[in-house]
Amino acid sequence: MRYIVRFQIPIESGNAALRDPKFGEKLQRVLSEMKAETAYFTTVDGQRGGYIVVNFDDASKIAAIAEPLFLWLKADVEFIPVMLAEDLAKAGPAIAAAVQKWG
């Protein structure tokens, strides 16, 4: 299942992380270990943060993805399940059945 991982880094822990000369290396290692499909960095609610796209089928992998962000960056982390257009197309019959039953 594909997720968007939304994360927000508090100002102080973000400042401390950015002062580390190995920040870029650590970030690349974290993204590699979580097998990120892509990552976008921006402000989230006025603080440093971003969105990382990951794909995994075992819910136990949530911990391995979230913990580096929690422990290293003290980030708030949210997992948002998402679909590709192909996934939505496969859902067509289930959507039609729900509309028939509930719509």
GINOR-V97901 format. One record per run of one state. SS is the DSSP state (2 for helix, 1 for strand, 0 for the rest). FROM is the first residue (numbers start at 0). TO is the last residue. If there is no record, write none. Layout:
ss: (SS/SS)
from: (FROM/FROM)
to: (TO/TO)
//
This chain:
ss: (0/1/0/2/0/2/0/1/0/1/0/2/0/1/0/2/0/2/0)
from: (0/1/9/10/19/22/33/37/44/46/55/60/73/75/82/84/90/91/102)
to: (0/8/9/18/21/32/36/43/45/54/59/72/74/81/83/89/90/101/102)
//
